[in-house]
C-alpha cells in the first residue's frame, strides 16, 4: 500500500534518540494531595480518612458517602492481600459503618456481615 495515496504528501520528522526520561507526560491527579476539595463541588467532607465526600439526597432522608481507595493513597492496603488480591479488612468496614452511623444519628452497629471480601 502506498501511504501517499491514502494520506497525501507528508513530511518526515526526526524522532528523539533517547527515552523520555527528563519529563513526565502523564497527569498526576493526586500528586501532593491526599484529598480533593469537595466543598468546591457542593459536597461536604465526612471527616474520615477513607471517605472523600458526603452529599444529602434532595427530598429524602438519605445521605450518600463516597471515597476513592487505592494503594497509592492508602498504601497500608497492600498489607492485606488474600491469594494475591488486595482486600479491605473487616475492621475498616466496621470503622466506616460506625463513622457513617454516627454522622446520620445511628450510634451503634448491631450486626455486620461481610459475605465476600
Backbone as XML, in Angstrom:
<?xml version="1.0"?>
<chain id="A" units="angstrom">
  <residue number="1" name="UNK">
    <atom name="N" x="0.841" y="-1.168" z="0.000"/>
    <atom name="CA" x="0.000" y="0.000" z="0.000"/>
    <atom name="C" x="0.892" y="1.238" z="0.000"/>
  </residue>
  <residue number="2" name="UNK">
    <atom name="N" x="0.526" y="2.217" z="-0.746"/>
    <atom name="CA" x="1.251" y="3.478" z="-0.819"/>
    <atom name="C" x="0.542" y="4.485" z="0.081"/>
  </residue>
  <residue number="3" name="UNK">
    <atom name="N" x="1.210" y="4.864" z="1.147"/>
    <atom name="CA" x="0.594" y="5.772" z="2.116"/>
    <atom name="C" x="0.380" y="7.165" z="1.542"/>
  </residue>
  <residue number="4" name="UNK">
    <atom name="N" x="1.198" y="7.565" z="0.589"/>
    <atom name="CA" x="0.997" y="8.873" z="-0.025"/>
    <atom name="C" x="-0.350" y="8.943" z="-0.733"/>
  </residue>
  <residue number="5" name="UNK">
    <atom name="N" x="-0.795" y="7.833" z="-1.277"/>
    <atom name="CA" x="-2.090" y="7.814" z="-1.963"/>
    <atom name="C" x="-3.235" y="7.950" z="-0.961"/>
  </residue>
  <residue number="6" name="UNK">
    <atom name="N" x="-3.039" y="7.444" z="0.249"/>
    <atom name="CA" x="-4.095" y="7.484" z="1.265"/>
    <atom name="C" x="-4.110" y="8.831" z="1.981"/>
  </residue>
  <residue number="7" name="UNK">
    <atom name="N" x="-2.928" y="9.283" z="2.441"/>
    <atom name="CA" x="-2.852" y="10.475" z="3.280"/>
    <atom name="C" x="-2.329" y="11.702" z="2.550"/>
  </residue>
  <residue number="8" name="UNK">
    <atom name="N" x="-1.880" y="11.550" z="1.365"/>
    <atom name="CA" x="-1.286" y="12.673" z="0.658"/>
    <atom name="C" x="0.167" y="12.830" z="1.066"/>
  </residue>
  <residue number="9" name="UNK">
    <atom name="N" x="0.827" y="13.836" z="0.543"/>
    <atom name="CA" x="2.239" y="14.018" z="0.890"/>
    <atom name="C" x="2.378" y="14.360" z="2.372"/>
  </residue>
  <residue number="10" name="UNK">
    <atom name="N" x="3.418" y="13.854" z="2.966"/>
    <atom name="CA" x="3.662" y="14.105" z="4.390"/>
    <atom name="C" x="5.127" y="14.434" z="4.593"/>
  </residue>
  <residue number="11" name="UNK">
    <atom name="N" x="5.382" y="15.141" z="5.676"/>
    <atom name="CA" x="6.769" y="15.490" z="5.962"/>
    <atom name="C" x="7.331" y="14.528" z="6.992"/>
  </residue>
  <residue number="12" name="UNK">
    <atom name="N" x="8.607" y="14.333" z="6.964"/>
    <atom name="CA" x="9.257" y="13.452" z="7.913"/>
    <atom name="C" x="9.807" y="14.274" z="9.071"/>
  </residue>
  <residue number="13" name="UNK">
    <atom name="N" x="9.706" y="13.714" z="10.254"/>
    <atom name="CA" x="10.258" y="14.373" z="11.433"/>
    <atom name="C" x="11.224" y="13.415" z="12.103"/>
  </residue>
  <residue number="14" name="UNK">
    <atom name="N" x="12.222" y="13.972" z="12.744"/>
    <atom name="CA" x="13.184" y="13.155" z="13.473"/>
    <atom name="C" x="12.591" y="12.774" z="14.820"/>
  </residue>
  <residue number="15" name="UNK">
    <atom name="N" x="12.745" y="11.528" z="15.179"/>
    <atom name="CA" x="12.301" y="11.061" z="16.482"/>
    <atom name="C" x="13.427" y="11.236" z="17.485"/>
  </residue>
  <residue number="16" name="UNK">
    <atom name="N" x="13.095" y="11.386" z="18.757"/>
    <atom name="CA" x="14.152" y="11.518" z="19.764"/>
    <atom name="C" x="14.997" y="10.248" z="19.801"/>
  </residue>
  <residue number="17" name="UNK">
    <atom name="N" x="16.248" y="10.411" z="20.093"/>
    <atom name="CA" x="17.143" y="9.255" z="20.144"/>
    <atom name="C" x="17.306" y="8.727" z="21.563"/>
  </residue>
  <residue number="18" name="UNK">
    <atom name="N" x="16.634" y="9.330" z="22.520"/>
    <atom name="CA" x="16.711" y="8.894" z="23.902"/>
    <atom name="C" x="15.295" y="8.657" z="24.426"/>
  </residue>
  <residue number="19" name="UNK">
    <atom name="N" x="15.216" y="7.886" z="25.502"/>
    <atom name="CA" x="13.916" y="7.663" z="26.136"/>
    <atom name="C" x="13.454" y="8.948" z="26.808"/>
  </residue>
  <residue number="20" name="UNK">
    <atom name="N" x="12.169" y="9.118" z="26.965"/>
    <atom name="CA" x="11.614" y="10.311" z="27.592"/>
    <atom name="C" x="11.846" y="10.237" z="29.101"/>
  </residue>
  <residue number="21" name="UNK">
    <atom name="N" x="13.047" y="10.489" z="29.527"/>
    <atom name="CA" x="13.409" y="10.344" z="30.928"/>
    <atom name="C" x="13.422" y="11.666" z="31.687"/>
  </residue>
  <residue number="22" name="UNK">
    <atom name="N" x="13.472" y="12.767" z="31.008"/>
    <atom name="CA" x="13.631" y="14.042" z="31.692"/>
    <atom name="C" x="12.316" y="14.710" z="32.041"/>
  </residue>
  <residue number="23" name="UNK">
    <atom name="N" x="11.240" y="14.317" z="31.410"/>
    <atom name="CA" x="9.968" y="14.989" z="31.639"/>
    <atom name="C" x="8.837" y="13.965" z="31.608"/>
  </residue>
  <residue number="24" name="UNK">
    <atom name="N" x="7.955" y="14.048" z="32.589"/>
    <atom name="CA" x="6.794" y="13.159" z="32.605"/>
    <atom name="C" x="5.713" y="13.743" z="31.710"/>
  </residue>
  <residue number="25" name="UNK">
    <atom name="N" x="5.055" y="12.880" z="30.980"/>
    <atom name="CA" x="3.987" y="13.310" z="30.100"/>
    <atom name="C" x="2.624" y="12.829" z="30.577"/>
  </residue>
  <residue number="26" name="UNK">
    <atom name="N" x="2.575" y="12.241" z="31.763"/>
    <atom name="CA" x="1.326" y="11.719" z="32.304"/>
    <atom name="C" x="0.858" y="12.635" z="33.418"/>
  </residue>
  <residue number="27" name="UNK">
    <atom name="N" x="-0.450" y="12.771" z="33.524"/>
    <atom name="CA" x="-1.008" y="13.643" z="34.551"/>
    <atom name="C" x="-1.019" y="12.931" z="35.901"/>
  </residue>
  <residue number="28" name="UNK">
    <atom name="N" x="-0.622" y="13.618" z="36.934"/>
    <atom name="CA" x="-0.697" y="13.124" z="38.299"/>
    <atom name="C" x="-1.825" y="13.853" z="38.999"/>
  </residue>
  <residue number="29" name="UNK">
    <atom name="N" x="-2.989" y="13.222" z="39.048"/>
    <atom name="CA" x="-4.144" y="13.883" z="39.642"/>
    <atom name="C" x="-4.010" y="14.041" z="41.142"/>
  </residue>
  <residue number="30" name="UNK">
    <atom name="N" x="-3.370" y="13.083" z="41.794"/>
    <atom name="CA" x="-3.300" y="13.116" z="43.245"/>
    <atom name="C" x="-1.922" y="13.511" z="43.748"/>
  </residue>
  <residue number="31" name="UNK">
    <atom name="N" x="-1.080" y="14.039" z="42.902"/>
    <atom name="CA" x="0.271" y="14.381" z="43.324"/>
    <atom name="C" x="0.234" y="15.482" z="44.377"/>
  </residue>
  <residue number="32" name="UNK">
    <atom name="N" x="0.792" y="15.176" z="45.532"/>
    <atom name="CA" x="0.907" y="16.183" z="46.567"/>
    <atom name="C" x="-0.352" y="16.460" z="47.352"/>
  </residue>
  <residue number="33" name="UNK">
    <atom name="N" x="-1.399" y="15.683" z="47.139"/>
    <atom name="CA" x="-2.622" y="15.921" z="47.897"/>
    <atom name="C" x="-3.242" y="14.591" z="48.280"/>
  </residue>
  <residue number="34" name="UNK">
    <atom name="N" x="-3.769" y="14.535" z="49.490"/>
    <atom name="CA" x="-4.403" y="13.319" z="49.961"/>
    <atom name="C" x="-5.889" y="13.302" z="49.642"/>
  </residue>
  <residue number="35" name="UNK">
    <atom name="N" x="-6.510" y="14.458" z="49.648"/>
    <atom name="CA" x="-7.936" y="14.543" z="49.365"/>
    <atom name="C" x="-8.207" y="15.738" z="48.475"/>
  </residue>
  <residue number="36" name="UNK">
    <atom name="N" x="-9.320" y="15.707" z="47.817"/>
    <atom name="CA" x="-9.717" y="16.824" z="46.969"/>
    <atom name="C" x="-10.547" y="17.803" z="47.784"/>
  </residue>
  <residue number="37" name="UNK">
    <atom name="N" x="-10.717" y="18.993" z="47.269"/>
    <atom name="CA" x="-11.553" y="20.000" z="47.913"/>
    <atom name="C" x="-12.993" y="19.749" z="47.483"/>
  </residue>
  <residue number="38" name="UNK">
    <atom name="N" x="-13.721" y="18.961" z="48.273"/>
    <atom name="CA" x="-15.082" y="18.588" z="47.889"/>
    <atom name="C" x="-16.059" y="19.733" z="48.104"/>
  </residue>
  <residue number="39" name="UNK">
    <atom name="N" x="-15.707" y="20.677" z="48.945"/>
    <atom name="CA" x="-16.610" y="21.812" z="49.177"/>
    <atom name="C" x="-16.795" y="22.636" z="47.912"/>
  </residue>
  <residue number="40" name="UNK">
    <atom name="N" x="-15.774" y="22.676" z="47.067"/>
    <atom name="CA" x="-15.881" y="23.422" z="45.815"/>
    <atom name="C" x="-16.919" y="22.800" z="44.890"/>
  </residue>
  <residue number="41" name="UNK">
    <atom name="N" x="-17.220" y="21.533" z="45.095"/>
    <atom name="CA" x="-18.210" y="20.844" z="44.269"/>
    <atom name="C" x="-19.577" y="20.793" z="44.948"/>
  </residue>
  <residue number="42" name="UNK">
    <atom name="N" x="-19.728" y="21.474" z="46.069"/>
    <atom name="CA" x="-21.010" y="21.496" z="46.770"/>
    <atom name="C" x="-21.236" y="20.313" z="47.687"/>
  </residue>
  <residue number="43" name="UNK">
    <atom name="N" x="-20.185" y="19.582" z="47.999"/>
    <atom name="CA" x="-20.289" y="18.423" z="48.887"/>
    <atom name="C" x="-19.696" y="18.780" z="50.240"/>
  </residue>
  <residue number="44" name="UNK">
    <atom name="N" x="-19.885" y="17.890" z="51.200"/>
    <atom name="CA" x="-19.268" y="18.111" z="52.500"/>
    <atom name="C" x="-18.268" y="16.998" z="52.769"/>
  </residue>
  <residue number="45" name="UNK">
    <atom name="N" x="-17.215" y="17.338" z="53.496"/>
    <atom name="CA" x="-16.193" y="16.363" z="53.863"/>
    <atom name="C" x="-16.673" y="15.587" z="55.086"/>
  </residue>
  <residue number="46" name="UNK">
    <atom name="N" x="-16.684" y="14.254" z="55.007"/>
    <atom name="CA" x="-17.220" y="13.469" z="56.123"/>
    <atom name="C" x="-16.288" y="13.344" z="57.319"/>
  </residue>
  <residue number="47" name="UNK">
    <atom name="N" x="-15.040" y="13.761" z="57.200"/>
    <atom name="CA" x="-14.136" y="13.710" z="58.344"/>
    <atom name="C" x="-13.617" y="12.331" z="58.657"/>
  </residue>
  <residue number="48" name="UNK">
    <atom name="N" x="-13.533" y="11.449" z="57.690"/>
    <atom name="CA" x="-12.993" y="10.105" z="57.861"/>
    <atom name="C" x="-11.955" y="9.883" z="56.777"/>
  </residue>
  <residue number="49" name="UNK">
    <atom name="N" x="-10.798" y="9.287" z="57.111"/>
    <atom name="CA" x="-9.736" y="9.156" z="56.114"/>
    <atom name="C" x="-10.080" y="8.252" z="54.923"/>
  </residue>
  <residue number="50" name="UNK">
    <atom name="N" x="-11.063" y="7.402" z="55.051"/>
    <atom name="CA" x="-11.445" y="6.536" z="53.930"/>
    <atom name="C" x="-12.624" y="7.088" z="53.130"/>
  </residue>
  <residue number="51" name="UNK">
    <atom name="N" x="-13.223" y="8.149" z="53.604"/>
    <atom name="CA" x="-14.358" y="8.741" z="52.905"/>
    <atom name="C" x="-13.957" y="10.097" z="52.333"/>
  </residue>
  <residue number="52" name="UNK">
    <atom name="N" x="-14.318" y="10.328" z="51.083"/>
    <atom name="CA" x="-13.937" y="11.567" z="50.440"/>
    <atom name="C" x="-15.004" y="12.634" z="50.459"/>
  </residue>
  <residue number="53" name="UNK">
    <atom name="N" x="-16.281" y="12.220" z="50.428"/>
    <atom name="CA" x="-17.349" y="13.215" z="50.342"/>
    <atom name="C" x="-18.652" y="12.618" z="50.851"/>
  </residue>
  <residue number="54" name="UNK">
    <atom name="N" x="-19.531" y="13.514" z="51.241"/>
    <atom name="CA" x="-20.885" y="13.142" z="51.639"/>
    <atom name="C" x="-21.838" y="14.137" z="51.006"/>
  </residue>
  <residue number="55" name="UNK">
    <atom name="N" x="-22.987" y="13.628" z="50.560"/>
    <atom name="CA" x="-23.980" y="14.511" z="49.953"/>
    <atom name="C" x="-25.371" y="14.044" z="50.377"/>
  </residue>
  <residue number="56" name="UNK">
    <atom name="N" x="-26.185" y="15.003" z="50.785"/>
    <atom name="CA" x="-27.573" y="14.705" z="51.131"/>
    <atom name="C" x="-28.378" y="14.591" z="49.846"/>
  </residue>
  <residue number="57" name="UNK">
    <atom name="N" x="-29.195" y="13.532" z="49.750"/>
    <atom name="CA" x="-30.047" y="13.375" z="48.574"/>
    <atom name="C" x="-31.277" y="14.262" z="48.752"/>
  </residue>
  <residue number="58" name="UNK">
    <atom name="N" x="-31.516" y="15.148" z="47.808"/>
    <atom name="CA" x="-32.640" y="16.089" z="47.925"/>
    <atom name="C" x="-33.983" y="15.365" z="48.010"/>
  </residue>
  <residue number="59" name="UNK">
    <atom name="N" x="-34.840" y="15.847" z="48.886"/>
    <atom name="CA" x="-36.179" y="15.291" z="49.016"/>
    <atom name="C" x="-36.256" y="13.985" z="49.775"/>
  </residue>
  <residue number="60" name="UNK">
    <atom name="N" x="-35.146" y="13.526" z="50.327"/>
    <atom name="CA" x="-35.148" y="12.274" z="51.094"/>
    <atom name="C" x="-34.349" y="12.483" z="52.374"/>
  </residue>
  <residue number="61" name="UNK">
    <atom name="N" x="-34.360" y="11.478" z="53.222"/>
    <atom name="CA" x="-33.531" y="11.493" z="54.424"/>
    <atom name="C" x="-32.218" y="10.758" z="54.180"/>
  </residue>
  <residue number="62" name="UNK">
    <atom name="N" x="-31.870" y="10.487" z="52.931"/>
    <atom name="CA" x="-30.694" y="9.684" z="52.603"/>
    <atom name="C" x="-29.452" y="10.555" z="52.439"/>
  </residue>
  <residue number="63" name="UNK">
    <atom name="N" x="-28.327" y="9.968" z="52.808"/>
    <atom name="CA" x="-27.024" y="10.598" z="52.629"/>
    <atom name="C" x="-26.145" y="9.595" z="51.885"/>
  </residue>
  <residue number="64" name="UNK">
    <atom name="N" x="-25.452" y="10.067" z="50.874"/>
    <atom name="CA" x="-24.548" y="9.210" z="50.104"/>
    <atom name="C" x="-23.119" y="9.572" z="50.493"/>
  </residue>
  <residue number="65" name="UNK">
    <atom name="N" x="-22.351" y="8.567" z="50.877"/>
    <atom name="CA" x="-20.937" y="8.739" z="51.210"/>
    <atom name="C" x="-20.115" y="8.073" z="50.121"/>
  </residue>
  <residue number="66" name="UNK">
    <atom name="N" x="-19.020" y="8.678" z="49.768"/>
    <atom name="CA" x="-18.181" y="8.119" z="48.718"/>
    <atom name="C" x="-16.714" y="8.313" z="49.071"/>
  </residue>
  <residue number="67" name="UNK">
    <atom name="N" x="-15.871" y="7.525" z="48.454"/>
    <atom name="CA" x="-14.435" y="7.637" z="48.679"/>
    <atom name="C" x="-13.683" y="6.916" z="47.579"/>
  </residue>
  <residue number="68" name="UNK">
    <atom name="N" x="-12.419" y="7.226" z="47.440"/>
    <atom name="CA" x="-11.557" y="6.607" z="46.449"/>
    <atom name="C" x="-10.399" y="5.970" z="47.185"/>
  </residue>
  <residue number="69" name="UNK">
    <atom name="N" x="-10.293" y="4.653" z="47.068"/>
    <atom name="CA" x="-9.231" y="3.933" z="47.748"/>
    <atom name="C" x="-8.310" y="3.336" z="46.696"/>
  </residue>
  <residue number="70" name="UNK">
    <atom name="N" x="-7.034" y="3.479" z="46.916"/>
    <atom name="CA" x="-6.054" y="2.841" z="46.049"/>
    <atom name="C" x="-4.791" y="2.605" z="46.860"/>
  </residue>
  <residue number="71" name="UNK">
    <atom name="N" x="-3.909" y="1.791" z="46.325"/>
    <atom name="CA" x="-2.644" y="1.542" z="47.005"/>
    <atom name="C" x="-1.777" y="2.801" z="47.020"/>
  </residue>
  <residue number="72" name="UNK">
    <atom name="N" x="-2.032" y="3.711" z="46.110"/>
    <atom name="CA" x="-1.269" y="4.943" z="46.061"/>
    <atom name="C" x="-1.681" y="5.905" z="47.169"/>
  </residue>
  <residue number="73" name="UNK">
    <atom name="N" x="-2.959" y="5.952" z="47.486"/>
    <atom name="CA" x="-3.420" y="6.861" z="48.525"/>
    <atom name="C" x="-3.498" y="6.202" z="49.898"/>
  </residue>
  <residue number="74" name="UNK">
    <atom name="N" x="-3.648" y="4.890" z="49.939"/>
    <atom name="CA" x="-3.731" y="4.147" z="51.200"/>
    <atom name="C" x="-2.796" y="2.942" z="51.090"/>
  </residue>
  <residue number="75" name="UNK">
    <atom name="N" x="-1.498" y="3.205" z="51.233"/>
    <atom name="CA" x="-0.512" y="2.148" z="50.999"/>
    <atom name="C" x="-0.610" y="0.981" z="51.981"/>
  </residue>
  <residue number="76" name="UNK">
    <atom name="N" x="-1.255" y="1.175" z="53.117"/>
    <atom name="CA" x="-1.409" y="0.104" z="54.095"/>
    <atom name="C" x="-2.307" y="-1.016" z="53.569"/>
  </residue>
  <residue number="77" name="UNK">
    <atom name="N" x="-3.105" y="-0.741" z="52.528"/>
    <atom name="CA" x="-3.940" y="-1.795" z="51.947"/>
    <atom name="C" x="-3.106" y="-2.933" z="51.375"/>
  </residue>
  <residue number="78" name="UNK">
    <atom name="N" x="-1.875" y="-2.639" z="50.964"/>
    <atom name="CA" x="-1.008" y="-3.668" z="50.396"/>
    <atom name="C" x="-0.674" y="-4.748" z="51.422"/>
  </residue>
  <residue number="79" name="UNK">
    <atom name="N" x="-0.813" y="-4.438" z="52.702"/>
    <atom name="CA" x="-0.557" y="-5.425" z="53.757"/>
    <atom name="C" x="-1.695" y="-6.423" z="53.911"/>
  </residue>
  <residue number="80" name="UNK">
    <atom name="N" x="-2.799" y="-6.193" z="53.222"/>
    <atom name="CA" x="-3.982" y="-7.038" z="53.364"/>
    <atom name="C" x="-4.291" y="-7.712" z="52.029"/>
  </residue>
  <residue number="81" name="UNK">
    <atom name="N" x="-3.540" y="-8.750" z="51.724"/>
    <atom name="CA" x="-3.769" y="-9.490" z="50.484"/>
    <atom name="C" x="-4.201" y="-10.911" z="50.804"/>
  </residue>
  <residue number="82" name="UNK">
    <atom name="N" x="-5.100" y="-11.417" z="49.982"/>
    <atom name="CA" x="-5.558" y="-12.801" z="50.098"/>
    <atom name="C" x="-5.432" y="-13.418" z="48.714"/>
  </residue>
  <residue number="83" name="UNK">
    <atom name="N" x="-4.597" y="-14.429" z="48.603"/>
    <atom name="CA" x="-4.338" y="-15.090" z="47.321"/>
    <atom name="C" x="-3.953" y="-14.092" z="46.238"/>
  </residue>
  <residue number="84" name="UNK">
    <atom name="N" x="-3.145" y="-13.099" z="46.609"/>
    <atom name="CA" x="-2.639" y="-12.124" z="45.651"/>
    <atom name="C" x="-3.557" y="-10.949" z="45.360"/>
  </residue>
  <residue number="85" name="UNK">
    <atom name="N" x="-4.751" y="-10.934" z="45.941"/>
    <atom name="CA" x="-5.685" y="-9.827" z="45.713"/>
    <atom name="C" x="-5.782" y="-8.983" z="46.980"/>
  </residue>
  <residue number="86" name="UNK">
    <atom name="N" x="-5.770" y="-7.674" z="46.820"/>
    <atom name="CA" x="-5.888" y="-6.762" z="47.957"/>
    <atom name="C" x="-7.341" y="-6.717" z="48.397"/>
  </residue>
  <residue number="87" name="UNK">
    <atom name="N" x="-7.565" y="-6.878" z="49.696"/>
    <atom name="CA" x="-8.915" y="-6.799" z="50.257"/>
    <atom name="C" x="-8.917" y="-5.757" z="51.376"/>
  </residue>
  <residue number="88" name="UNK">
    <atom name="N" x="-10.043" y="-5.112" z="51.555"/>
    <atom name="CA" x="-10.196" y="-4.153" z="52.646"/>
    <atom name="C" x="-10.535" y="-4.956" z="53.905"/>
  </residue>
  <residue number="89" name="UNK">
    <atom name="N" x="-9.792" y="-4.782" z="54.981"/>
    <atom name="CA" x="-10.045" y="-5.571" z="56.189"/>
    <atom name="C" x="-11.417" y="-5.266" z="56.796"/>
  </residue>
  <residue number="90" name="UNK">
    <atom name="N" x="-11.967" y="-6.260" z="57.463"/>
    <atom name="CA" x="-13.300" y="-6.132" z="58.059"/>
    <atom name="C" x="-13.348" y="-5.008" z="59.090"/>
  </residue>
  <residue number="91" name="UNK">
    <atom name="N" x="-12.247" y="-4.771" z="59.788"/>
    <atom name="CA" x="-12.244" y="-3.687" z="60.772"/>
    <atom name="C" x="-12.413" y="-2.327" z="60.104"/>
  </residue>
  <residue number="92" name="UNK">
    <atom name="N" x="-11.931" y="-2.179" z="58.878"/>
    <atom name="CA" x="-12.128" y="-0.919" z="58.155"/>
    <atom name="C" x="-13.601" y="-0.736" z="57.799"/>
  </residue>
  <residue number="93" name="UNK">
    <atom name="N" x="-14.275" y="-1.823" z="57.411"/>
    <atom name="CA" x="-15.712" y="-1.747" z="57.125"/>
    <atom name="C" x="-16.485" y="-1.370" z="58.393"/>
  </residue>
  <residue number="94" name="UNK">
    <atom name="N" x="-16.099" y="-1.961" z="59.519"/>
    <atom name="CA" x="-16.764" y="-1.637" z="60.786"/>
    <atom name="C" x="-16.516" y="-0.178" z="61.169"/>
  </residue>
  <residue number="95" name="UNK">
    <atom name="N" x="-15.290" y="0.288" z="61.005"/>
    <atom name="CA" x="-14.978" y="1.677" z="61.311"/>
    <atom name="C" x="-15.781" y="2.629" z="60.428"/>
  </residue>
  <residue number="96" name="UNK">
    <atom name="N" x="-15.930" y="2.289" z="59.150"/>
    <atom name="CA" x="-16.747" y="3.100" z="58.243"/>
    <atom name="C" x="-18.202" y="3.107" z="58.678"/>
  </residue>
  <residue number="97" name="UNK">
    <atom name="N" x="-18.722" y="1.938" z="59.035"/>
    <atom name="CA" x="-20.123" y="1.852" z="59.470"/>
    <atom name="C" x="-20.355" y="2.688" z="60.723"/>
  </residue>
  <residue number="98" name="UNK">
    <atom name="N" x="-19.422" y="2.643" z="61.670"/>
    <atom name="CA" x="-19.564" y="3.439" z="62.889"/>
    <atom name="C" x="-19.476" y="4.936" z="62.598"/>
  </residue>
  <residue number="99" name="UNK">
    <atom name="N" x="-18.557" y="5.316" z="61.731"/>
    <atom name="CA" x="-18.397" y="6.731" z="61.395"/>
    <atom name="C" x="-19.614" y="7.283" z="60.662"/>
  </residue>
  <residue number="100" name="UNK">
    <atom name="N" x="-20.097" y="6.545" z="59.673"/>
    <atom name="CA" x="-21.282" y="6.976" z="58.923"/>
    <atom name="C" x="-22.509" y="6.961" z="59.822"/>
  </residue>
  <residue number="101" name="UNK">
    <atom name="N" x="-22.634" y="5.916" z="60.637"/>
    <atom name="CA" x="-23.764" y="5.835" z="61.549"/>
    <atom name="C" x="-23.802" y="6.995" z="62.523"/>
  </residue>
  <residue number="102" name="UNK">
    <atom name="N" x="-22.637" y="7.364" z="63.040"/>
    <atom name="CA" x="-22.556" y="8.499" z="63.948"/>
    <atom name="C" x="-22.986" y="9.789" z="63.257"/>
  </residue>
  <residue number="103" name="UNK">
    <atom name="N" x="-22.630" y="9.927" z="62.004"/>
    <atom name="CA" x="-22.984" y="11.151" z="61.259"/>
    <atom name="C" x="-24.480" y="11.254" z="60.997"/>
  </residue>
  <residue number="104" name="UNK">
    <atom name="N" x="-25.136" y="10.102" z="60.785"/>
    <atom name="CA" x="-26.570" y="10.136" z="60.456"/>
    <atom name="C" x="-27.457" y="9.861" z="61.667"/>
  </residue>
  <residue number="105" name="UNK">
    <atom name="N" x="-26.859" y="9.785" z="62.870"/>
    <atom name="CA" x="-27.655" y="9.632" z="64.079"/>
    <atom name="C" x="-27.916" y="8.200" z="64.501"/>
  </residue>
  <residue number="106" name="UNK">
    <atom name="N" x="-27.110" y="7.285" z="64.080"/>
    <atom name="CA" x="-27.230" y="5.877" z="64.485"/>
    <atom name="C" x="-25.918" y="5.500" z="65.164"/>
  </residue>
  <residue number="107" name="UNK">
    <atom name="N" x="-25.913" y="5.488" z="66.473"/>
    <atom name="CA" x="-24.669" y="5.388" z="67.236"/>
    <atom name="C" x="-24.093" y="3.984" z="67.364"/>
  </residue>
  <residue number="108" name="UNK">
    <atom name="N" x="-24.861" y="2.946" z="67.069"/>
    <atom name="CA" x="-24.353" y="1.586" z="67.264"/>
    <atom name="C" x="-24.527" y="0.751" z="66.000"/>
  </residue>
  <residue number="109" name="UNK">
    <atom name="N" x="-23.686" y="-0.268" z="65.910"/>
    <atom name="CA" x="-23.806" y="-1.280" z="64.857"/>
    <atom name="C" x="-24.184" y="-2.573" z="65.563"/>
  </residue>
  <residue number="110" name="UNK">
    <atom name="N" x="-25.392" y="-3.035" z="65.303"/>
    <atom name="CA" x="-25.849" y="-4.253" z="65.957"/>
    <atom name="C" x="-25.252" y="-5.494" z="65.321"/>
  </residue>
  <residue number="111" name="UNK">
    <atom name="N" x="-25.163" y="-5.510" z="64.009"/>
    <atom name="CA" x="-24.618" y="-6.669" z="63.317"/>
    <atom name="C" x="-24.019" y="-6.215" z="61.993"/>
  </residue>
  <residue number="112" name="UNK">
    <atom name="N" x="-22.868" y="-6.808" z="61.645"/>
    <atom name="CA" x="-22.212" y="-6.507" z="60.373"/>
    <atom name="C" x="-21.721" y="-7.809" z="59.796"/>
  </residue>
  <residue number="113" name="UNK">
    <atom name="N" x="-22.235" y="-8.166" z="58.630"/>
    <atom name="CA" x="-21.839" y="-9.405" z="57.963"/>
    <atom name="C" x="-21.196" y="-9.077" z="56.628"/>
  </residue>
  <residue number="114" name="UNK">
    <atom name="N" x="-20.022" y="-9.641" z="56.389"/>
    <atom name="CA" x="-19.339" y="-9.478" z="55.111"/>
    <atom name="C" x="-19.380" y="-10.822" z="54.391"/>
  </residue>
  <residue number="115" name="UNK">
    <atom name="N" x="-20.070" y="-10.869" z="53.272"/>
    <atom name="CA" x="-20.204" y="-12.133" z="52.553"/>
    <atom name="C" x="-19.038" y="-12.410" z="51.644"/>
  </residue>
  <residue number="116" name="UNK">
    <atom name="N" x="-18.542" y="-11.363" z="50.973"/>
    <atom name="CA" x="-17.431" y="-11.516" z="50.040"/>
    <atom name="C" x="-16.419" y="-10.428" z="50.345"/>
  </residue>
  <residue number="117" name="UNK">
    <atom name="N" x="-15.134" y="-10.794" z="50.491"/>
    <atom name="CA" x="-14.146" y="-9.745" z="50.778"/>
    <atom name="C" x="-13.970" y="-8.820" z="49.590"/>
  </residue>
</chain>
